[in-house]
Amino acid sequence: MSYMSTVRKYLISGILVWLPIWVILLIVHFLVSTLDAIFELLPAAYQPDNLLSFHIPGLGVLFTLIILFFTGMIVTNILGQRLVAFWDNLMARIPIVRPIHAGVRKILETIFHPKGKAFRKVLLIEYPRKGLWSIAFQTGKGNEEIADKVGLKMITIFVPTTPNPTSGFLLMVPKKDVHELKMSIDEALKLVISLGVIQPGEKNNNSKNGVQLLDLE
């Protein structure tokens, strides 16, 4: 291996260590700054920075967690459930707000419910054309009306985009046209996010102390 190849390998390996850390720090800084800004809704005299005469980073995060905790405590009792039902009924009466509120509520319940599964199975489908295959996730059973129209047993699937799996395409496909894979949801997501670099079950043999050293030859 030449001198320049060695230098290049070490530089890229260093980037692979520090770049994810930098991205994480940026995300954490954004979240903390955003949640700290919640105190700007209070009158200036009651804002923590003015009361304490100094700034405490992350206070907004703590305050938000406390609000969420006590809100959850309240809405899980009988009175709280009635308040939530009243609010849901109110939202259901507003034409533009109704579908947004109902959709977001259903998605969140599906994701966070202990027995719920936003992604049920990892699938392989022939998409976007014959001869090309894509990773997909089964998100639900097929709609009965659609199944009756096409005369086939259908399932609802989500085909994620890469490297951002939060966007993608909702497809309804015949059950006979999909292949269920044994890989886990986490493995499939890693495969999508890494642009196919991280393969399920793949072991890294070129690592030292957990840091991957790239073979660029």
Order of alpha helices (4+ residues) and beta strands (2+ residues): alpha-alpha-alpha-alpha-alpha-beta-beta-alpha-beta-beta-beta-alpha-beta-beta
